[in-house]
Amino acid sequence: MMTTATTVTAILVVFFMFAVHSSAMSMPERIKQVTQRNTIPLEMYVDPLPLPAKICSFFHASLTIGMYQTTQKFHRDLPATPIFGYGTSQATASFPGPTIEAVRYVPTTITFENHLPLTHILPVDYTLKTAMPGPGTGVPGVVHLHGGTVTPDSDGSVFAWYTANYTRTGPEFTTKTYTYPNVQHSGSLMYHDHAMGVTRLNLLAGLIGAYVIREPWKEFSLNLPMGEEFDRFIVIADRSFDTNGSIYLDPVGVNPDIHPVWQPEYFGDAITVNGKIWPYLSVQKRKYRFRIMNASNARYYNLTLSNGTVTLPFTVIGADSSYLPAPVVTNEIVLGIAETFDVIVDFTNTLVESIELLNSAPYPFPDGPTPGDLDSKIMKFDIIQSPVMDPSTIPAHLVNYLPLNPAEATVNRYIAFYEYKNSSTGAIIELLINGMRLMDPVTETPKSGSTELWNVINLTADDHPLHIHIAQFQEVQSQMMQNLSDFTDCMMIHSDPVMCNISNHATGPIRPVVEYEKTWKNMVKIPPGYMTTIVVKFNLVDTGLPYPFDSTGAPGYVYHCHILDHEDNEMIRPFLLTYVSW
């Protein structure tokens, strides 16, 4: 087995920003700082890919899963790392947490217990609006089922946090036990922490896991690869480590006079998969189903399978929590934060002994530096050359949901992404949606069961992954903005796209939707300098039926950028669903 000896140098690209009032350039200017940590020699591809524990929720009337501090070995040659993890006990807690399997129409009832310590294992910035007001106050936690169709009180509101033994609770804490009705179609979801102001820290520490909803009566007929050996989650996350094995997060912010610790984006130089750094997986010469999930804080991935001379294609069968109508074959996949792509990789006719999963996405995406020798590598597949029987197939047709029809939309909204900076230092201060903060009054009140058209305008230098709780949505198009500086100047003053003549600026070339994203998703990538139009459905997208529960209650839902460092610094807004008159 070939190995690569290399050195991990923790490189943190911490900053980019645009000149708000510069009319000399059409796109924002970037400012970048780089810091370096100690060097730790780590050899690639020496640890096998772990298989996270599995919990079949349909076998249990209720589940109890805890959040614990524990330690985990990320690499053969690295000391055990302190982490936060989900598990049924401290001994079983891990990053990622156990994969929860559910069956459609069979509810999952879970009590998530907080056993986290009084003090965080990572540096906390207490100047953010955070559920952790000071040292020693207890690490807050609350769980969100990402992509889940759930009631507001089980959605994991950022204000529904609680510390160990419920010593402190957030203003919207209402229940210790969550119920996931699992009324939506089958697909891949994730559960993760969502506590106000410390989401980025709690996920960086390890509080994330996979969740699957299955429909055996529908999926068996597709005859896709199945069973835990051939249907696997690939949970990718970048991390940096100190010489003692601990996760490294720069303790000094880019704007320390305002935010002493907060960084605009976290980038680690070691890529972990299922909690191991650069692991390997031995595979047979047959088809495998991989549900590739991005659990990073800020890093995008442009994925390819190659050994330098041979490239193996992906057959994409699903995106986020939905199947595609038909498989899409592609040599690369751009994986945004919190996105999941469901792919088939066929090793049957592969003659090489090994092939690597590689990354070429710039960071920040899309115009930052390209990955180096470390963060361009993800994992390796060692191919066992003996022939085997493979009963699975790739069907020509998968699953149909409601067709994309923008004309169904009854409301046309504009959503704008902003960045604000310190005028004297150029350091970013906060990121807002529509010029408003999390605590500002609700401005979006969609009707439950309705369809809306959201036009999302990105005035920043970053690609932002948009997540709308409870809803599913599909991209219609992305259109380049013209005379962006003039439009940005106006928006910074008025925050009103109509007043700022959006119709005169959203006139540039249209970027077509990527084929493997043409389905109902719970994430969409919003490129810089574009207006991206999405159809948003607040109902069940496979039937068109309304939610079979009251979705209009408190505390409502949120939508936000899923770059966690942005989300923790105000790039998140609440919305309330209202009743619709039938």
PLY file of the C-alpha trace (Angstrom):
ply
format ascii 1.0
element vertex 582
property float x
property float y
property float z
element edge 581
property int vertex1
property int vertex2
end_header
0.00 0.00 0.00
1.49 3.32 -1.00
1.71 5.99 1.68
2.58 9.65 1.69
4.66 11.07 4.51
3.81 14.70 5.07
3.73 17.43 7.62
0.65 19.14 8.99
1.07 22.88 9.19
-2.09 24.51 10.49
-2.87 27.23 8.04
-5.78 29.50 8.91
-6.99 31.80 6.21
-8.96 34.16 8.33
-10.09 37.09 6.37
-11.54 38.53 3.24
-13.62 41.67 2.76
-14.77 44.12 0.20
-14.44 47.87 -0.03
-17.98 48.99 0.58
-17.76 52.28 -1.22
-15.25 51.47 -3.93
-16.66 52.03 -7.39
-13.38 51.20 -9.09
-13.91 47.45 -9.01
-16.89 45.28 -9.88
-16.22 42.67 -7.18
-15.23 43.11 -3.52
-11.58 43.31 -2.52
-10.12 40.55 -0.38
-7.88 41.00 2.65
-6.08 37.87 3.87
-4.03 37.01 6.92
-2.19 33.74 7.44
-0.84 32.27 10.67
1.13 29.06 11.13
1.18 26.53 13.94
3.60 23.87 15.08
4.50 21.10 12.66
3.32 17.56 13.35
4.54 14.79 11.06
1.53 12.66 10.12
1.47 9.91 7.53
-1.50 9.70 5.21
-3.70 6.65 4.77
-2.63 4.67 7.83
-6.01 4.50 9.62
-9.02 2.60 8.28
-12.22 4.54 7.68
-14.41 4.21 10.79
-18.01 3.11 10.55
-20.07 5.22 12.99
-22.38 3.38 15.37
-25.95 2.97 14.18
-29.18 3.43 16.11
-32.39 2.15 14.54
-34.92 4.52 16.07
-37.90 2.50 14.86
-36.97 -0.25 17.34
-37.35 2.14 20.29
-40.33 3.95 21.76
-37.90 6.69 22.73
-34.17 7.34 22.68
-31.80 9.14 25.01
-28.66 10.55 23.42
-26.20 12.68 25.34
-23.70 15.40 24.53
-20.45 14.51 26.28
-16.86 15.61 26.57
-14.57 12.73 25.74
-11.40 11.99 23.78
-10.93 10.48 20.34
-7.94 9.27 18.32
-7.94 11.10 15.00
-4.70 9.54 13.78
-2.39 6.69 14.68
0.46 9.08 15.53
-1.54 11.86 17.18
-2.35 11.95 20.91
-6.01 11.51 21.82
-8.00 14.68 21.15
-10.51 16.21 23.57
-13.84 16.51 21.76
-17.55 16.94 22.32
-19.55 14.04 20.94
-23.02 12.55 20.78
-23.58 9.08 22.18
-25.81 6.90 24.32
-23.11 7.18 27.03
-19.83 8.97 27.54
-18.01 5.77 26.58
-19.80 5.63 23.22
-19.77 9.36 22.44
-17.94 10.16 19.21
-17.44 12.53 16.31
-19.40 12.09 14.20
-22.17 10.85 16.46
-24.12 7.65 15.88
-26.07 7.43 12.63
-29.78 7.47 13.46
-31.93 5.43 11.07
-35.65 6.11 10.82
-38.51 4.80 8.71
-40.97 7.15 7.07
-44.18 7.69 9.07
-42.65 6.13 12.20
-41.87 9.02 14.59
-38.54 9.28 16.38
-38.65 10.56 19.97
-35.31 11.66 21.41
-34.21 13.27 24.64
-30.87 14.97 24.05
-29.17 15.29 27.43
-26.48 17.89 27.98
-23.49 16.50 29.91
-21.05 19.14 28.67
-18.64 20.85 31.08
-18.78 24.33 32.59
-15.94 25.54 30.35
-15.59 25.09 26.60
-12.62 23.20 25.16
-12.23 25.92 22.48
-11.78 29.70 22.82
-15.13 31.46 23.24
-15.86 35.00 22.06
-18.19 36.48 24.64
-18.73 39.66 22.62
-21.00 37.80 20.19
-24.65 37.32 21.03
-24.10 34.01 22.69
-25.81 31.56 25.02
-22.56 31.40 26.98
-22.24 34.81 28.69
-18.91 34.15 30.43
-16.37 31.53 31.53
-17.62 28.76 33.77
-21.30 29.30 32.93
-21.74 25.89 31.30
-21.52 24.93 27.63
-25.00 25.27 26.08
-26.37 22.85 23.52
-29.50 22.30 21.48
-30.01 19.90 18.56
-31.33 20.78 15.11
-32.36 18.07 12.64
-30.96 19.60 9.47
-33.37 18.97 6.60
-36.07 17.75 8.97
-39.77 18.46 8.62
-40.56 19.04 12.28
-42.67 21.23 14.56
-41.15 24.52 15.77
-40.64 23.27 19.32
-38.56 20.31 18.05
-36.58 22.27 15.48
-33.71 23.23 17.79
-34.16 26.99 17.94
-30.96 28.91 18.62
-32.78 30.27 21.69
-33.88 26.83 22.96
-30.45 25.93 24.35
-29.78 24.46 27.78
-26.75 23.62 29.90
-26.06 20.47 31.93
-28.91 19.57 34.30
-30.89 22.44 32.72
-29.12 24.83 35.09
-29.56 27.56 32.51
-32.02 27.53 29.62
-32.63 29.80 26.68
-35.69 32.06 26.34
-37.35 29.66 23.86
-36.60 26.42 25.70
-39.88 24.51 26.03
-39.23 20.77 26.05
-36.55 18.25 26.99
-37.77 15.72 24.43
-37.99 16.21 20.67
-40.30 14.36 18.30
-39.32 13.93 14.67
-42.47 12.79 12.80
-40.50 11.48 9.78
-43.37 12.38 7.45
-41.05 13.47 4.65
-39.70 11.29 1.88
-36.61 9.15 2.34
-33.21 10.77 2.29
-30.01 11.76 4.08
-30.18 14.34 6.86
-27.89 15.38 9.70
-28.35 16.43 13.30
-26.08 18.99 14.89
-25.79 21.61 17.57
-27.50 24.97 17.07
-26.85 26.95 20.26
-26.73 30.71 19.82
-23.27 32.16 19.27
-21.37 28.90 19.84
-22.65 26.75 16.96
-19.29 26.99 15.18
-17.44 25.94 18.34
-19.75 23.07 19.25
-19.60 21.61 15.74
-15.85 22.12 15.55
-15.65 20.24 18.84
-17.67 17.37 17.29
-21.43 17.77 17.81
-22.76 16.47 14.50
-24.09 13.14 13.22
-25.99 11.59 10.30
-29.72 10.81 10.21
-31.42 8.68 7.54
-35.10 8.31 6.68
-35.84 5.16 4.73
-38.82 4.00 2.68
-38.15 0.28 2.19
-41.28 -0.23 0.11
-39.97 2.33 -2.40
-36.19 1.99 -2.17
-35.89 -1.79 -2.44
-37.24 -1.67 -5.97
-34.41 0.66 -6.98
-31.92 -2.14 -6.19
-29.18 0.28 -5.17
-26.21 -0.90 -3.08
-27.43 -1.61 0.44
-26.21 -2.79 3.81
-23.74 -0.97 6.05
-20.72 -2.23 4.09
-21.93 -0.93 0.74
-24.13 2.05 1.78
-21.92 4.37 3.83
-21.77 7.95 5.04
-18.58 9.83 4.21
-18.57 12.74 6.70
-15.83 15.20 5.70
-14.52 17.92 8.04
-11.30 19.92 8.12
-9.46 20.40 11.40
-6.12 21.73 12.65
-4.38 20.08 15.57
-1.80 21.21 18.10
1.15 19.01 19.04
-0.71 17.74 22.12
-3.53 16.46 19.90
-6.05 19.18 20.76
-8.09 20.92 18.08
-6.44 24.22 17.23
-8.50 27.39 16.88
-6.68 30.72 16.68
-7.49 32.49 19.99
-6.99 35.99 18.55
-9.64 37.46 16.27
-9.03 39.55 13.15
-10.80 42.47 14.83
-9.70 41.98 18.46
-10.86 45.38 19.72
-14.43 44.42 18.81
-14.42 40.60 18.71
-11.35 39.32 20.61
-11.61 35.72 19.35
-14.04 35.52 16.42
-12.62 34.71 12.99
-14.62 35.16 9.74
-13.91 31.57 8.63
-12.20 28.49 10.05
-9.99 26.42 7.77
-8.09 23.40 9.03
-5.23 21.82 7.12
-5.97 18.20 8.01
-9.02 16.60 6.41
-10.93 14.14 8.56
-13.42 11.56 7.32
-15.73 9.94 9.86
-13.41 11.23 12.57
-10.07 10.01 11.12
-7.40 12.09 9.37
-6.85 10.94 5.77
-8.18 7.40 6.25
-8.31 4.55 3.77
-11.09 2.10 2.87
-10.57 -1.28 1.27
-13.27 -1.84 -1.34
-14.34 -4.73 -3.53
-14.67 -4.57 -7.30
-18.35 -3.64 -7.22
-20.68 -0.67 -6.72
-20.77 1.32 -3.48
-23.21 3.95 -2.32
-21.57 6.87 -0.53
-23.57 9.63 1.15
-20.92 12.37 1.12
-21.61 15.01 3.78
-19.72 18.25 4.38
-19.43 18.78 8.16
-16.83 21.56 7.88
-17.30 25.02 9.35
-16.41 27.02 6.24
-14.62 24.85 3.67
-16.12 23.85 0.34
-14.82 20.78 -1.52
-14.47 20.15 -5.23
-14.34 16.38 -5.22
-12.72 14.06 -7.73
-11.66 10.42 -7.67
-8.24 9.95 -9.25
-4.83 8.31 -8.94
-3.19 10.88 -11.19
-3.77 9.01 -14.43
-7.18 7.37 -13.97
-10.31 9.32 -13.02
-13.34 7.46 -11.72
-16.74 9.14 -12.18
-19.44 9.71 -9.60
-22.99 8.70 -10.42
-25.07 11.14 -8.40
-28.45 9.77 -7.32
-29.41 12.29 -4.66
-28.75 15.76 -3.30
-29.32 16.64 0.35
-32.45 14.77 1.47
-33.93 14.07 -1.99
-33.30 11.69 -4.85
-32.68 13.00 -8.35
-35.24 12.10 -11.04
-32.48 10.18 -12.85
-28.80 9.47 -12.16
-26.26 12.09 -13.25
-22.70 11.03 -14.12
-19.99 13.58 -13.35
-16.24 13.62 -12.76
-16.44 16.26 -10.03
-18.83 17.45 -7.35
-18.77 20.84 -5.63
-19.80 20.14 -2.06
-20.91 23.18 -0.08
-21.08 23.38 3.69
-23.82 21.14 5.18
-24.59 19.68 1.75
-24.89 15.95 1.17
-24.56 14.26 -2.19
-25.67 10.65 -2.56
-23.44 8.92 -5.11
-22.69 5.53 -6.58
-19.05 4.71 -7.25
-18.44 1.61 -9.35
-15.05 -0.01 -8.77
-15.90 -3.07 -10.92
-13.68 -2.31 -13.90
-11.01 -0.36 -12.04
-7.60 -1.83 -12.85
-5.53 0.34 -10.51
-4.84 -0.81 -6.95
-5.85 2.44 -5.28
-7.56 5.73 -5.99
-7.76 8.92 -3.96
-10.68 11.19 -3.09
-9.24 14.63 -3.83
-10.21 18.25 -3.25
-9.43 21.27 -5.44
-11.88 23.87 -4.10
-10.38 27.28 -3.27
-10.82 28.55 0.27
-12.67 30.79 0.84
-14.81 29.64 -2.05
-14.75 30.49 -4.92
-11.80 32.88 -5.23
-9.41 32.05 -2.40
-6.11 30.16 -2.64
-6.17 26.61 -3.92
-5.54 23.69 -1.56
-1.97 22.55 -0.93
-0.43 19.14 -0.42
-2.45 18.53 2.76
-5.97 19.86 2.26
-6.13 18.58 -1.32
-6.18 15.00 0.00
-9.25 13.49 1.68
-9.01 9.68 1.74
-7.88 6.69 -0.28
-9.70 3.64 -1.60
-7.65 0.45 -1.82
-9.25 -1.82 -4.40
-9.22 -5.57 -3.74
-8.63 -7.05 -7.18
-10.53 -10.33 -6.74
-13.81 -10.32 -8.72
-17.05 -10.49 -6.75
-20.75 -10.79 -7.47
-22.67 -7.51 -7.35
-26.47 -7.79 -7.35
-27.01 -4.01 -7.21
-27.88 -1.86 -10.21
-28.13 1.79 -11.15
-31.66 2.35 -12.44
-32.35 4.73 -15.31
-35.14 6.35 -13.31
-35.09 7.15 -9.60
-37.83 9.17 -7.85
-40.13 11.95 -9.03
-41.33 14.71 -6.73
-43.42 17.75 -7.53
-42.09 19.44 -10.69
-40.29 22.77 -10.48
-42.82 25.46 -11.40
-41.91 29.06 -10.48
-45.37 30.19 -11.64
-46.85 28.50 -8.55
-45.21 31.05 -6.28
-47.62 33.42 -4.59
-44.96 35.64 -3.03
-41.79 37.07 -4.57
-39.15 37.99 -1.96
-35.73 39.59 -2.08
-33.03 38.47 0.36
-29.64 40.23 0.46
-26.35 39.13 2.04
-24.02 41.80 3.46
-20.64 42.08 5.15
-19.64 45.03 7.31
-16.07 45.98 8.19
-14.05 48.20 10.46
-13.28 51.26 8.35
-9.86 51.78 9.93
-8.55 48.20 9.94
-10.51 46.56 7.13
-11.42 43.73 9.50
-14.87 42.25 9.23
-17.25 43.08 12.08
-20.47 41.24 11.27
-22.49 39.68 8.46
-26.17 40.43 8.02
-29.16 39.33 5.98
-31.28 42.21 4.67
-29.28 44.54 6.90
-30.90 43.02 10.00
-29.73 40.99 12.98
-31.10 37.87 14.63
-32.84 39.80 17.40
-34.56 42.26 15.03
-38.30 41.78 14.42
-39.49 39.06 12.07
-39.97 40.31 8.51
-40.75 37.02 6.71
-44.09 35.33 7.45
-44.73 32.73 4.72
-48.00 30.83 4.73
-47.70 27.19 5.72
-48.43 25.08 2.65
-47.47 27.84 0.22
-44.85 28.23 -2.49
-42.65 31.31 -2.68
-39.96 32.71 -4.97
-36.85 33.94 -3.15
-34.32 36.07 -5.02
-31.10 35.92 -2.99
-28.58 38.68 -3.74
-24.98 38.12 -2.67
-23.12 41.42 -2.17
-20.05 39.76 -0.64
-16.90 38.08 -1.90
-17.91 34.68 -0.53
-20.18 31.94 -1.77
-22.79 31.53 0.99
-24.64 28.23 1.55
-28.24 29.15 2.39
-30.30 26.90 4.66
-34.01 27.47 5.33
-35.39 25.43 8.20
-38.38 23.12 7.49
-38.57 24.21 3.82
-37.26 22.49 0.73
-36.31 24.47 -2.31
-34.89 24.24 -5.80
-32.74 26.64 -7.75
-34.21 28.24 -10.85
-31.18 30.23 -11.98
-28.29 32.48 -10.91
-27.92 35.78 -12.75
-24.83 37.95 -12.61
-25.30 41.45 -11.24
-24.18 44.38 -13.40
-22.68 47.62 -11.97
-22.41 45.83 -8.64
-20.59 48.65 -6.85
-23.38 51.15 -7.54
-26.02 48.67 -6.45
-24.07 47.79 -3.29
-23.68 51.48 -2.37
-27.43 51.93 -2.64
-28.22 48.74 -0.72
-25.89 49.75 2.12
-28.04 52.83 2.61
-31.56 51.61 1.84
-31.46 47.80 1.97
-34.28 47.78 -0.56
-33.61 46.04 -3.90
-36.63 47.63 -5.57
-35.62 51.14 -4.50
-32.11 50.35 -5.73
-33.45 49.31 -9.15
-32.69 45.62 -9.00
-34.26 45.18 -12.43
-31.51 47.34 -13.93
-28.73 45.40 -12.23
-29.80 41.74 -12.37
-29.24 41.70 -16.12
-25.98 39.80 -16.56
-25.31 36.31 -17.88
-27.36 33.48 -16.39
-25.51 30.58 -14.87
-27.43 27.33 -15.44
-28.28 25.02 -12.56
-25.84 22.13 -12.17
-27.49 18.90 -13.32
-26.79 17.02 -10.08
-28.54 19.75 -8.06
-31.86 19.62 -9.91
-34.02 18.35 -7.09
-35.62 19.63 -3.89
-32.84 20.50 -1.48
-32.31 22.06 1.93
-29.08 23.85 0.93
-28.29 26.13 -2.00
-24.98 27.78 -2.89
-25.32 31.54 -3.46
-22.36 32.75 -5.59
-20.86 36.21 -5.06
-22.07 38.97 -7.33
-25.15 37.01 -8.42
-28.87 37.00 -7.72
-29.91 33.39 -7.24
-33.60 32.60 -7.60
-35.07 29.60 -5.78
-38.56 28.16 -5.50
-39.28 27.54 -1.81
-41.99 25.07 -0.75
-43.45 25.07 2.74
-45.15 21.69 2.24
-44.30 18.07 1.43
-42.56 18.17 -1.94
-43.36 14.60 -2.96
-47.14 14.96 -2.53
-47.86 18.70 -2.28
-49.78 18.05 0.93
-49.50 20.47 3.84
-47.50 19.52 6.91
-49.55 17.12 9.09
-48.86 19.20 12.19
-49.08 22.81 13.32
-46.04 24.55 11.85
-47.20 28.02 12.90
-46.41 27.88 16.60
-43.60 29.38 18.64
-40.69 29.80 18.40
-40.92 29.59 14.60
-37.95 28.81 12.37
-34.80 30.46 11.01
-32.91 30.78 7.75
-29.21 31.47 7.65
-25.83 31.17 6.01
-24.36 27.79 6.94
-20.79 29.03 7.11
-20.88 28.56 10.86
-18.58 31.48 11.64
-21.00 33.74 9.73
-24.08 32.24 11.33
-22.65 32.88 14.81
-22.08 36.55 13.94
-25.60 37.57 12.89
-25.98 36.00 9.43
-29.22 34.39 10.57
-32.81 35.58 10.59
-36.06 34.26 12.11
-39.28 33.62 10.19
-42.75 32.57 11.24
-45.13 30.40 9.27
-48.74 31.54 9.27
-52.02 29.78 8.52
-53.19 29.58 4.94
-56.85 29.86 3.97
-57.82 26.89 1.84
0 1
1 2
2 3
3 4
4 5
5 6
6 7
7 8
8 9
9 10
10 11
11 12
12 13
13 14
14 15
15 16
16 17
17 18
18 19
19 20
20 21
21 22
22 23
23 24
24 25
25 26
26 27
27 28
28 29
29 30
30 31
31 32
32 33
33 34
34 35
35 36
36 37
37 38
38 39
39 40
40 41
41 42
42 43
43 44
44 45
45 46
46 47
47 48
48 49
49 50
50 51
51 52
52 53
53 54
54 55
55 56
56 57
57 58
58 59
59 60
60 61
61 62
62 63
63 64
64 65
65 66
66 67
67 68
68 69
69 70
70 71
71 72
72 73
73 74
74 75
75 76
76 77
77 78
78 79
79 80
80 81
81 82
82 83
83 84
84 85
85 86
86 87
87 88
88 89
89 90
90 91
91 92
92 93
93 94
94 95
95 96
96 97
97 98
98 99
99 100
100 101
101 102
102 103
103 104
104 105
105 106
106 107
107 108
108 109
109 110
110 111
111 112
112 113
113 114
114 115
115 116
116 117
117 118
118 119
119 120
120 121
121 122
122 123
123 124
124 125
125 126
126 127
127 128
128 129
129 130
130 131
131 132
132 133
133 134
134 135
135 136
136 137
137 138
138 139
139 140
140 141
141 142
142 143
143 144
144 145
145 146
146 147
147 148
148 149
149 150
150 151
151 152
152 153
153 154
154 155
155 156
156 157
157 158
158 159
159 160
160 161
161 162
162 163
163 164
164 165
165 166
166 167
167 168
168 169
169 170
170 171
171 172
172 173
173 174
174 175
175 176
176 177
177 178
178 179
179 180
180 181
181 182
182 183
183 184
184 185
185 186
186 187
187 188
188 189
189 190
190 191
191 192
192 193
193 194
194 195
195 196
196 197
197 198
198 199
199 200
200 201
201 202
202 203
203 204
204 205
205 206
206 207
207 208
208 209
209 210
210 211
211 212
212 213
213 214
214 215
215 216
216 217
217 218
218 219
219 220
220 221
221 222
222 223
223 224
224 225
225 226
226 227
227 228
228 229
229 230
230 231
231 232
232 233
233 234
234 235
235 236
236 237
237 238
238 239
239 240
240 241
241 242
242 243
243 244
244 245
245 246
246 247
247 248
248 249
249 250
250 251
251 252
252 253
253 254
254 255
255 256
256 257
257 258
258 259
259 260
260 261
261 262
262 263
263 264
264 265
265 266
266 267
267 268
268 269
269 270
270 271
271 272
272 273
273 274
274 275
275 276
276 277
277 278
278 279
279 280
280 281
281 282
282 283
283 284
284 285
285 286
286 287
287 288
288 289
289 290
290 291
291 292
292 293
293 294
294 295
295 296
296 297
297 298
298 299
299 300
300 301
301 302
302 303
303 304
304 305
305 306
306 307
307 308
308 309
309 310
310 311
311 312
312 313
313 314
314 315
315 316
316 317
317 318
318 319
319 320
320 321
321 322
322 323
323 324
324 325
325 326
326 327
327 328
328 329
329 330
330 331
331 332
332 333
333 334
334 335
335 336
336 337
337 338
338 339
339 340
340 341
341 342
342 343
343 344
344 345
345 346
346 347
347 348
348 349
349 350
350 351
351 352
352 353
353 354
354 355
355 356
356 357
357 358
358 359
359 360
360 361
361 362
362 363
363 364
364 365
365 366
366 367
367 368
368 369
369 370
370 371
371 372
372 373
373 374
374 375
375 376
376 377
377 378
378 379
379 380
380 381
381 382
382 383
383 384
384 385
385 386
386 387
387 388
388 389
389 390
390 391
391 392
392 393
393 394
394 395
395 396
396 397
397 398
398 399
399 400
400 401
401 402
402 403
403 404
404 405
405 406
406 407
407 408
408 409
409 410
410 411
411 412
412 413
413 414
414 415
415 416
416 417
417 418
418 419
419 420
420 421
421 422
422 423
423 424
424 425
425 426
426 427
427 428
428 429
429 430
430 431
431 432
432 433
433 434
434 435
435 436
436 437
437 438
438 439
439 440
440 441
441 442
442 443
443 444
444 445
445 446
446 447
447 448
448 449
449 450
450 451
451 452
452 453
453 454
454 455
455 456
456 457
457 458
458 459
459 460
460 461
461 462
462 463
463 464
464 465
465 466
466 467
467 468
468 469
469 470
470 471
471 472
472 473
473 474
474 475
475 476
476 477
477 478
478 479
479 480
480 481
481 482
482 483
483 484
484 485
485 486
486 487
487 488
488 489
489 490
490 491
491 492
492 493
493 494
494 495
495 496
496 497
497 498
498 499
499 500
500 501
501 502
502 503
503 504
504 505
505 506
506 507
507 508
508 509
509 510
510 511
511 512
512 513
513 514
514 515
515 516
516 517
517 518
518 519
519 520
520 521
521 522
522 523
523 524
524 525
525 526
526 527
527 528
528 529
529 530
530 531
531 532
532 533
533 534
534 535
535 536
536 537
537 538
538 539
539 540
540 541
541 542
542 543
543 544
544 545
545 546
546 547
547 548
548 549
549 550
550 551
551 552
552 553
553 554
554 555
555 556
556 557
557 558
558 559
559 560
560 561
561 562
562 563
563 564
564 565
565 566
566 567
567 568
568 569
569 570
570 571
571 572
572 573
573 574
574 575
575 576
576 577
577 578
578 579
579 580
580 581
